[in-house]
């Protein structure tokens, strides 16, 4: 059984972080991520945010809150990331890291 489907502690919060390439056109990449997030919101109803680490602008974080259906959301997120070519933004040797949190009981 899928561990995500067993979530009974309420909505899940997603934090997705990664290091982007140094030669990246930041404005184009920001626009690409935001377009991907808009499509994801259209499909899932979950609005995303994009942040950058203070004093380390090459580390970006996407945040998605109050995800009620993690299985459907992750399926849609994976498809949206692939369709938008987001992995092309990531530094060689780096990866997108997905962290999932729920409210403390």
TIDRENRO-149522 format. One record per residue: residue number from 1; residue in one letter; z, x, y of N, C-alpha, C in turn. Coordinates in nm, 4 decimals, m for minus. Layout:
resi->NUM; resn->A; n_Z->Z; n_X->X; n_Y->Y; ca_Z->Z; ca_X->X; ca_Y->Y; c_Z->Z; c_X->X; c_Y->Y
...
END
This chain:
resi->1; resn->X; n_Z->0.0000; n_X->0.0839; n_Y->m0.1179; ca_Z->0.0000; ca_X->0.0000; ca_Y->0.0000; c_Z->0.0000; c_X->0.0885; c_Y->0.1244
resi->2; resn->X; n_Z->m0.0668; n_X->0.0459; n_Y->0.2277; ca_Z->m0.0770; ca_X->0.1197; ca_Y->0.3527; c_Z->0.0559; c_X->0.1156; c_Y->0.4269
resi->3; resn->X; n_Z->0.1111; n_X->0.2327; n_Y->0.4583; ca_Z->0.2397; ca_X->0.2389; ca_Y->0.5282; c_Z->0.2335; c_X->0.1706; c_Y->0.6633
resi->4; resn->X; n_Z->0.1173; n_X->0.1744; n_Y->0.7284; ca_Z->0.1050; ca_X->0.1073; ca_Y->0.8577; c_Z->0.1203; c_X->m0.0430; c_Y->0.8431
resi->5; resn->X; n_Z->0.0735; n_X->m0.0968; n_Y->0.7324; ca_Z->0.0835; ca_X->m0.2412; ca_Y->0.7103; c_Z->0.2276; c_X->m0.2837; c_Y->0.6853
resi->6; resn->X; n_Z->0.3149; n_X->m0.1889; n_Y->0.6503; ca_Z->0.4548; ca_X->m0.2197; ca_Y->0.6235; c_Z->0.5409; c_X->m0.2213; c_Y->0.7492
resi->7; resn->X; n_Z->0.4809; n_X->m0.1992; n_Y->0.8654; ca_Z->0.5579; ca_X->m0.1951; ca_Y->0.9895; c_Z->0.6201; c_X->m0.3320; c_Y->1.0169
resi->8; resn->X; n_Z->0.7523; n_X->m0.3390; n_Y->1.0101; ca_Z->0.8221; ca_X->m0.4645; ca_Y->1.0388; c_Z->0.9148; c_X->m0.4497; c_Y->1.1579
resi->9; resn->X; n_Z->0.9066; n_X->m0.3393; n_Y->1.2267; ca_Z->0.9964; ca_X->m0.3118; ca_Y->1.3382; c_Z->0.9353; c_X->m0.3463; c_Y->1.4730
resi->10; resn->X; n_Z->0.8382; n_X->m0.4327; n_Y->1.4755; ca_Z->0.7762; ca_X->m0.4719; ca_Y->1.6013; c_Z->0.6539; c_X->m0.3892; c_Y->1.6322
resi->11; resn->X; n_Z->0.6017; n_X->m0.4072; n_Y->1.7521; ca_Z->0.4782; ca_X->m0.3377; ca_Y->1.7910; c_Z->0.4933; c_X->m0.1859; c_Y->1.7851
resi->12; resn->X; n_Z->0.3828; n_X->m0.1206; n_Y->1.7578; ca_Z->0.3805; ca_X->0.0241; ca_Y->1.7487; c_Z->0.3248; c_X->0.0830; c_Y->1.8782
resi->13; resn->X; n_Z->0.3748; n_X->0.2009; n_Y->1.9135; ca_Z->0.3294; ca_X->0.2741; ca_Y->2.0313; c_Z->0.2555; c_X->0.3989; c_Y->1.9815
resi->14; resn->X; n_Z->0.1390; n_X->0.4260; n_Y->2.0392; ca_Z->0.0559; ca_X->0.5390; ca_Y->1.9970; c_Z->0.0465; c_X->0.6425; c_Y->2.1081
resi->15; resn->X; n_Z->0.0624; n_X->0.7684; n_Y->2.0682; ca_Z->0.0459; ca_X->0.8819; ca_Y->2.1577; c_Z->m0.0515; c_X->0.9770; c_Y->2.0888
resi->16; resn->X; n_Z->m0.1674; n_X->0.9964; n_Y->2.1497; ca_Z->m0.2737; ca_X->1.0775; ca_Y->2.0907; c_Z->m0.2987; c_X->1.1947; c_Y->2.1853
resi->17; resn->X; n_Z->m0.2756; n_X->1.3160; n_Y->2.1376; ca_Z->m0.2928; ca_X->1.4310; ca_Y->2.2265; c_Z->m0.3847; c_X->1.5352; c_Y->2.1638
resi->18; resn->X; n_Z->m0.4462; n_X->1.6130; n_Y->2.2533; ca_Z->m0.5420; ca_X->1.7145; ca_Y->2.2094; c_Z->m0.5711; c_X->1.8081; c_Y->2.3257
resi->19; resn->X; n_Z->m0.6248; n_X->1.9249; n_Y->2.2917; ca_Z->m0.6654; ca_X->2.0241; ca_Y->2.3922; c_Z->m0.8174; c_X->2.0162; c_Y->2.4059
resi->20; resn->X; n_Z->m0.8645; n_X->2.0054; n_Y->2.5302; ca_Z->m1.0083; ca_X->1.9950; ca_Y->2.5547; c_Z->m1.0682; c_X->2.1331; c_Y->2.5811
resi->21; resn->X; n_Z->m1.1985; n_X->2.1423; n_Y->2.5614; ca_Z->m1.2716; ca_X->2.2679; ca_Y->2.5809; c_Z->m1.2642; c_X->2.3133; c_Y->2.7270
resi->22; resn->X; n_Z->m1.2604; n_X->2.4434; n_Y->2.7473; ca_Z->m1.2546; ca_X->2.4999; ca_Y->2.8819; c_Z->m1.3836; c_X->2.4754; c_Y->2.9594
resi->23; resn->X; n_Z->m1.4970; n_X->2.4669; n_Y->2.8896; ca_Z->m1.6260; ca_X->2.4492; ca_Y->2.9567; c_Z->m1.6622; c_X->2.3022; c_Y->2.9767
resi->24; resn->X; n_Z->m1.5705; n_X->2.2136; n_Y->2.9529; ca_Z->m1.5941; ca_X->2.0701; ca_Y->2.9606; c_Z->m1.6144; c_X->2.0245; c_Y->3.1050
resi->25; resn->X; n_Z->m1.7091; n_X->1.9350; n_Y->3.1270; ca_Z->m1.7220; ca_X->1.8682; ca_Y->3.2565; c_Z->m1.6142; c_X->1.7602; c_Y->3.2586
resi->26; resn->X; n_Z->m1.5053; n_X->1.7879; n_Y->3.3278; ca_Z->m1.3869; ca_X->1.7020; ca_Y->3.3241; c_Z->m1.4172; c_X->1.5607; c_Y->3.3723
resi->27; resn->X; n_Z->m1.4937; n_X->1.5475; n_Y->3.4791; ca_Z->m1.5247; ca_X->1.4135; ca_Y->3.5307; c_Z->m1.6026; c_X->1.3316; c_Y->3.4287
resi->28; resn->X; n_Z->m1.7015; n_X->1.3932; n_Y->3.3649; ca_Z->m1.7789; ca_X->1.3229; ca_Y->3.2622; c_Z->m1.6910; c_X->1.2861; c_Y->3.1427
resi->29; resn->X; n_Z->m1.6042; n_X->1.3783; n_Y->3.1027; ca_Z->m1.5168; ca_X->1.3521; ca_Y->2.9881; c_Z->m1.4160; c_X->1.2418; c_Y->3.0200
resi->30; resn->X; n_Z->m1.3579; n_X->1.2449; n_Y->3.1405; ca_Z->m1.2673; ca_X->1.1358; ca_Y->3.1807; c_Z->m1.3398; c_X->1.0023; c_Y->3.1731
resi->31; resn->X; n_Z->m1.4608; n_X->0.9987; n_Y->3.2253; ca_Z->m1.5397; ca_X->0.8747; ca_Y->3.2231; c_Z->m1.5682; c_X->0.8318; c_Y->3.0792
resi->32; resn->X; n_Z->m1.5986; n_X->0.9275; n_Y->2.9921; ca_Z->m1.6253; ca_X->0.8958; ca_Y->2.8523; c_Z->m1.5037; c_X->0.8388; c_Y->2.7814
resi->33; resn->X; n_Z->m1.3876; n_X->0.8990; n_Y->2.8039; ca_Z->m1.2638; ca_X->0.8488; ca_Y->2.7424; c_Z->m1.2317; c_X->0.7102; c_Y->2.7960
resi->34; resn->X; n_Z->m1.2440; n_X->0.6926; n_Y->2.9262; ca_Z->m1.2116; ca_X->0.5612; ca_Y->2.9847; c_Z->m1.3078; c_X->0.4532; c_Y->2.9354
resi->35; resn->X; n_Z->m1.4337; n_X->0.4868; n_Y->2.9181; ca_Z->m1.5297; ca_X->0.3901; ca_Y->2.8628; c_Z->m1.4928; c_X->0.3564; c_Y->2.7184
resi->36; resn->X; n_Z->m1.4535; n_X->0.4572; n_Y->2.6412; ca_Z->m1.4098; ca_X->0.4345; ca_Y->2.5035; c_Z->m1.2874; c_X->0.3442; c_Y->2.5015
resi->37; resn->X; n_Z->m1.1930; n_X->0.3690; n_Y->2.5924; ca_Z->m1.0725; ca_X->0.2866; ca_Y->2.5976; c_Z->m1.1035; c_X->0.1432; c_Y->2.6401
resi->38; resn->X; n_Z->m1.1990; n_X->0.1260; n_Y->2.7280; ca_Z->m1.2390; ca_X->m0.0096; ca_Y->2.7685; c_Z->m1.2977; c_X->m0.0858; c_Y->2.6510
resi->39; resn->X; n_Z->m1.3808; n_X->m0.0194; n_Y->2.5722; ca_Z->m1.4383; ca_X->m0.0834; ca_Y->2.4538; c_Z->m1.3292; c_X->m0.1145; c_Y->2.3517
resi->40; resn->X; n_Z->m1.2365; n_X->m0.0223; n_Y->2.3346; ca_Z->m1.1256; ca_X->m0.0443; ca_Y->2.2423; c_Z->m1.0410; c_X->m0.1637; c_Y->2.2869
resi->41; resn->X; n_Z->m1.0171; n_X->m0.1745; n_Y->2.4168; ca_Z->m0.9419; ca_X->m0.2894; ca_Y->2.4686; c_Z->m1.0179; c_X->m0.4195; c_Y->2.4436
resi->42; resn->X; n_Z->m1.1484; n_X->m0.4159; n_Y->2.4624; ca_Z->m1.2293; ca_X->m0.5353; ca_Y->2.4375; c_Z->m1.2180; c_X->m0.5787; c_Y->2.2915
resi->43; resn->X; n_Z->m1.2158; n_X->m0.4826; n_Y->2.2014; ca_Z->m1.2115; ca_X->m0.5128; ca_Y->2.0582; c_Z->m1.0727; c_X->m0.5502; c_Y->2.0071
resi->44; resn->X; n_Z->m0.9685; n_X->m0.4889; n_Y->2.0650; ca_Z->m0.8335; ca_X->m0.5041; ca_Y->2.0091; c_Z->m0.7336; c_X->m0.5703; c_Y->2.1027
resi->45; resn->X; n_Z->m0.7667; n_X->m0.5756; n_Y->2.2315; ca_Z->m0.6706; ca_X->m0.6273; ca_Y->2.3286; c_Z->m0.5672; c_X->m0.5246; c_Y->2.3709
resi->46; resn->X; n_Z->m0.5788; n_X->m0.4012; n_Y->2.3214; ca_Z->m0.4827; ca_X->m0.2956; ca_Y->2.3531; c_Z->m0.5420; c_X->m0.2064; c_Y->2.4614
resi->47; resn->X; n_Z->m0.4731; n_X->m0.1998; n_Y->2.5741; ca_Z->m0.5193; ca_X->m0.1186; ca_Y->2.6873; c_Z->m0.4684; c_X->0.0246; c_Y->2.6720
resi->48; resn->X; n_Z->m0.5560; n_X->0.1204; n_Y->2.6968; ca_Z->m0.5185; ca_X->0.2607; ca_Y->2.6865; c_Z->m0.4997; c_X->0.3255; c_Y->2.8223
resi->49; resn->X; n_Z->m0.4239; n_X->0.4333; n_Y->2.8220; ca_Z->m0.4061; ca_X->0.5170; ca_Y->2.9410; c_Z->m0.4447; c_X->0.6597; c_Y->2.9036
resi->50; resn->X; n_Z->m0.4864; n_X->0.7372; n_Y->3.0037; ca_Z->m0.5229; ca_X->0.8771; ca_Y->2.9824; c_Z->m0.4408; c_X->0.9624; c_Y->3.0772
resi->51; resn->X; n_Z->m0.3702; n_X->1.0601; n_Y->3.0223; ca_Z->m0.2874; ca_X->1.1497; ca_Y->3.1016; c_Z->m0.3263; c_X->1.2937; c_Y->3.0730
resi->52; resn->X; n_Z->m0.2866; n_X->1.3823; n_Y->3.1628; ca_Z->m0.3036; ca_X->1.5248; ca_Y->3.1410; c_Z->m0.1677; c_X->1.5918; c_Y->3.1575
resi->53; resn->X; n_Z->m0.1450; n_X->1.6977; n_Y->3.0825; ca_Z->m0.0160; ca_X->1.7673; ca_Y->3.0872; c_Z->m0.0012; c_X->1.8403; c_Y->3.2208
resi->54; resn->X; n_Z->0.1172; n_X->1.8336; n_Y->3.2772; ca_Z->0.1478; ca_X->1.9024; ca_Y->3.4024; c_Z->0.1371; c_X->2.0536; c_Y->3.3793
resi->55; resn->X; n_Z->0.0659; n_X->2.1210; n_Y->3.4691; ca_Z->0.0467; ca_X->2.2663; ca_Y->3.4656; c_Z->m0.0311; c_X->2.3138; c_Y->3.3429
resi->56; resn->X; n_Z->m0.0932; n_X->2.2228; n_Y->3.2707; ca_Z->m0.1766; ca_X->2.2602; ca_Y->3.1563; c_Z->m0.2838; c_X->2.1524; c_Y->3.1410
resi->57; resn->X; n_Z->m0.3770; n_X->2.1518; n_Y->3.2355; ca_Z->m0.4754; ca_X->2.0445; ca_Y->3.2469; c_Z->m0.5691; c_X->2.0324; c_Y->3.1275
resi->58; resn->X; n_Z->m0.5657; n_X->2.1291; n_Y->3.0367; ca_Z->m0.6535; ca_X->2.1207; ca_Y->2.9197; c_Z->m0.5915; c_X->2.0388; c_Y->2.8063
resi->59; resn->X; n_Z->m0.4669; n_X->1.9952; n_Y->2.8223; ca_Z->m0.4039; ca_X->1.9085; ca_Y->2.7222; c_Z->m0.4044; c_X->1.7659; c_Y->2.7745
resi->60; resn->X; n_Z->m0.4691; n_X->1.6790; n_Y->2.7001; ca_Z->m0.4809; ca_X->1.5376; ca_Y->2.7385; c_Z->m0.4046; c_X->1.4514; c_Y->2.6400
resi->61; resn->X; n_Z->m0.3609; n_X->1.3354; n_Y->2.6889; ca_Z->m0.2926; ca_X->1.2400; ca_Y->2.6029; c_Z->m0.3423; c_X->1.0995; c_Y->2.6317
resi->62; resn->X; n_Z->m0.3774; n_X->1.0299; n_Y->2.5253; ca_Z->m0.4088; ca_X->0.8873; ca_Y->2.5338; c_Z->m0.2844; c_X->0.8125; c_Y->2.4872
resi->63; resn->X; n_Z->m0.2504; n_X->0.7052; n_Y->2.5571; ca_Z->m0.1343; ca_X->0.6241; ca_Y->2.5207; c_Z->m0.1792; c_X->0.4802; c_Y->2.5012
resi->64; resn->X; n_Z->m0.1341; n_X->0.4218; n_Y->2.3916; ca_Z->m0.1632; ca_X->0.2818; ca_Y->2.3602; c_Z->m0.0307; c_X->0.2167; c_Y->2.3217
resi->65; resn->X; n_Z->0.0081; n_X->0.1105; n_Y->2.3914; ca_Z->0.1387; ca_X->0.0496; ca_Y->2.3670; c_Z->0.1257; c_X->m0.0919; c_Y->2.3121
resi->66; resn->X; n_Z->0.2317; n_X->m0.1316; n_Y->2.2444; ca_Z->0.2450; ca_X->m0.2674; ca_Y->2.1916; c_Z->0.1308; c_X->m0.3060; c_Y->2.0980
resi->67; resn->X; n_Z->0.1010; n_X->m0.2177; n_Y->2.0036; ca_Z->m0.0029; ca_X->m0.2438; ca_Y->1.9039; c_Z->0.0581; c_X->m0.3303; c_Y->1.7932
resi->68; resn->X; n_Z->0.0159; n_X->m0.4548; n_Y->1.7858; ca_Z->0.0719; ca_X->m0.5495; ca_Y->1.6888; c_Z->0.0121; c_X->m0.5334; c_Y->1.5494
resi->69; resn->X; n_Z->m0.1134; n_X->m0.4897; n_Y->1.5411; ca_Z->m0.1812; ca_X->m0.4744; ca_Y->1.4119; c_Z->m0.2306; c_X->m0.3300; c_Y->1.3994
resi->70; resn->X; n_Z->m0.1431; n_X->m0.2390; n_Y->1.3545; ca_Z->m0.1794; ca_X->m0.0977; ca_Y->1.3484; c_Z->m0.3015; c_X->m0.0678; c_Y->1.2621
resi->71; resn->X; n_Z->m0.3183; n_X->m0.1378; n_Y->1.1523; ca_Z->m0.4320; ca_X->m0.1108; ca_Y->1.0636; c_Z->m0.5631; c_X->m0.1414; c_Y->1.1356
resi->72; resn->X; n_Z->m0.5724; n_X->m0.2592; n_Y->1.1954; ca_Z->m0.6939; ca_X->m0.2966; ca_Y->1.2690; c_Z->m0.7147; c_X->m0.2051; c_Y->1.3892
resi->73; resn->X; n_Z->m0.6055; n_X->m0.1713; n_Y->1.4581; ca_Z->m0.6169; ca_X->m0.0850; ca_Y->1.5754; c_Z->m0.6694; c_X->0.0527; c_Y->1.5363
resi->74; resn->X; n_Z->m0.6134; n_X->0.1131; n_Y->1.4331; ca_Z->m0.6571; ca_X->0.2474; ca_Y->1.3949; c_Z->m0.8009; c_X->0.2488; c_Y->1.3453
resi->75; resn->X; n_Z->m0.8416; n_X->0.1429; n_Y->1.2794; ca_Z->m0.9813; ca_X->0.1322; ca_Y->1.2369; c_Z->m1.0723; c_X->0.1272; c_Y->1.3591
resi->76; resn->X; n_Z->m1.0354; n_X->0.0452; n_Y->1.4573; ca_Z->m1.1148; ca_X->0.0332; ca_Y->1.5799; c_Z->m1.1106; c_X->0.1622; c_Y->1.6610
resi->77; resn->X; n_Z->m0.9947; n_X->0.2273; n_Y->1.6673; ca_Z->m0.9816; ca_X->0.3529; ca_Y->1.7410; c_Z->m1.0723; c_X->0.4596; c_Y->1.6808
resi->78; resn->X; n_Z->m1.0695; n_X->0.4737; n_Y->1.5509; ca_Z->m1.1538; ca_X->0.5739; ca_Y->1.4836; c_Z->m1.3016; c_X->0.5488; c_Y->1.5117
resi->79; resn->X; n_Z->m1.3432; n_X->0.4237; n_Y->1.5045; ca_Z->m1.4833; ca_X->0.3894; ca_Y->1.5316; c_Z->m1.5192; c_X->0.4164; c_Y->1.6773
resi->80; resn->X; n_Z->m1.4294; n_X->0.3830; n_Y->1.7692; ca_Z->m1.4555; ca_X->0.4039; ca_Y->1.9121; c_Z->m1.4641; c_X->0.5523; c_Y->1.9454
resi->81; resn->X; n_Z->m1.3750; n_X->0.6319; n_Y->1.8877; ca_Z->m1.3761; ca_X->0.7773; ca_Y->1.9089; c_Z->m1.5079; c_X->0.8362; c_Y->1.8584
resi->82; resn->X; n_Z->m1.5513; n_X->0.7942; n_Y->1.7409; ca_Z->m1.6773; ca_X->0.8447; ca_Y->1.6848; c_Z->m1.7960; c_X->0.8024; c_Y->1.7702
resi->83; resn->X; n_Z->m1.7996; n_X->0.6759; n_Y->1.8103; ca_Z->m1.9124; ca_X->0.6246; ca_Y->1.8892; c_Z->m1.9223; c_X->0.6928; c_Y->2.0249
resi->84; resn->X; n_Z->m1.8081; n_X->0.7264; n_Y->2.0843; ca_Z->m1.8069; ca_X->0.7885; ca_Y->2.2173; c_Z->m1.8232; c_X->0.9402; c_Y->2.2117
resi->85; resn->X; n_Z->m1.8193; n_X->0.9990; n_Y->2.0934; ca_Z->m1.8320; ca_X->1.1442; ca_Y->2.0817; c_Z->m1.7122; c_X->1.2198; c_Y->2.1351
resi->86; resn->X; n_Z->m1.5953; n_X->1.1592; n_Y->2.1289; ca_Z->m1.4743; ca_X->1.2201; ca_Y->2.1850; c_Z->m1.4420; c_X->1.3536; c_Y->2.1186
resi->87; resn->X; n_Z->m1.4697; n_X->1.3677; n_Y->1.9922; ca_Z->m1.4384; ca_X->1.4944; ca_Y->1.9241; c_Z->m1.5171; c_X->1.6118; c_Y->1.9831
resi->88; resn->X; n_Z->m1.6287; n_X->1.5831; n_Y->2.0492; ca_Z->m1.7063; ca_X->1.6891; ca_Y->2.1141; c_Z->m1.6315; c_X->1.7492; c_Y->2.2327
resi->89; resn->X; n_Z->m1.5327; n_X->1.6793; n_Y->2.2848; ca_Z->m1.4544; ca_X->1.7279; ca_Y->2.3991; c_Z->m1.3457; c_X->1.8264; c_Y->2.3562
resi->90; resn->X; n_Z->m1.3119; n_X->1.8258; n_Y->2.2296; ca_Z->m1.1950; ca_X->1.8988; ca_Y->2.1816; c_Z->m1.2269; c_X->2.0464; c_Y->2.1603
resi->91; resn->X; n_Z->m1.1324; n_X->2.1301; n_Y->2.2009; ca_Z->m1.1443; ca_X->2.2745; ca_Y->2.1875; c_Z->m1.1652; c_X->2.3121; c_Y->2.0407
resi->92; resn->X; n_Z->m1.2498; n_X->2.4136; n_Y->2.0184; ca_Z->m1.2726; ca_X->2.4627; ca_Y->1.8819; c_Z->m1.1396; c_X->2.5018; c_Y->1.8188
resi->93; resn->X; n_Z->m1.1193; n_X->2.4595; n_Y->1.6965; ca_Z->m0.9965; ca_X->2.4910; ca_Y->1.6251; c_Z->m0.8821; c_X->2.3955; c_Y->1.6539
resi->94; resn->X; n_Z->m0.8999; n_X->2.3063; n_Y->1.7497; ca_Z->m0.7957; ca_X->2.2087; ca_Y->1.7833; c_Z->m0.8297; c_X->2.0752; c_Y->1.7178
resi->95; resn->X; n_Z->m0.7393; n_X->1.9804; n_Y->1.7292; ca_Z->m0.7600; ca_X->1.8484; ca_Y->1.6692; c_Z->m0.6903; c_X->1.7424; c_Y->1.7534
resi->96; resn->X; n_Z->m0.7300; n_X->1.6179; n_Y->1.7319; ca_Z->m0.6589; ca_X->1.5033; ca_Y->1.7905; c_Z->m0.5358; c_X->1.4773; c_Y->1.7038
resi->97; resn->X; n_Z->m0.4210; n_X->1.4743; n_Y->1.7665; ca_Z->m0.2957; ca_X->1.4469; ca_Y->1.6959; c_Z->m0.2501; c_X->1.3071; c_Y->1.7329
resi->98; resn->X; n_Z->m0.2226; n_X->1.2241; n_Y->1.6324; ca_Z->m0.1785; ca_X->1.0870; ca_Y->1.6563; c_Z->m0.0328; c_X->1.0749; c_Y->1.6154
resi->99; resn->X; n_Z->0.0508; n_X->1.0343; n_Y->1.7105; ca_Z->0.1924; ca_X->1.0088; ca_Y->1.6844; c_Z->0.2168; c_X->0.8603; c_Y->1.7030
resi->100; resn->X; n_Z->0.2968; n_X->0.8015; n_Y->1.6145; ca_Z->0.3260; ca_X->0.6578; ca_Y->1.6180; c_Z->0.4765; c_X->0.6389; c_Y->1.6306
resi->101; resn->X; n_Z->0.5163; n_X->0.5482; n_Y->1.7203; ca_Z->0.6581; ca_X->0.5211; ca_Y->1.7423; c_Z->0.6832; c_X->0.3715; c_Y->1.7466
resi->102; resn->X; n_Z->0.8046; n_X->0.3318; n_Y->1.7084; ca_Z->0.8512; ca_X->0.1943; ca_Y->1.7245; c_Z->0.9855; c_X->0.2000; c_Y->1.7973
resi->103; resn->X; n_Z->1.0255; n_X->0.0866; n_Y->1.8541; ca_Z->1.1541; ca_X->0.0785; ca_Y->1.9236; c_Z->1.2682; c_X->0.1057; c_Y->1.8260
resi->104; resn->X; n_Z->1.3720; n_X->0.1708; n_Y->1.8753; ca_Z->1.4920; ca_X->0.1914; ca_Y->1.7943; c_Z->1.5601; c_X->0.0571; c_Y->1.7700
resi->105; resn->X; n_Z->1.6192; n_X->0.0449; n_Y->1.6527; ca_Z->1.6882; ca_X->m0.0806; ca_Y->1.6177; c_Z->1.8171; c_X->m0.0950; c_Y->1.6961
END
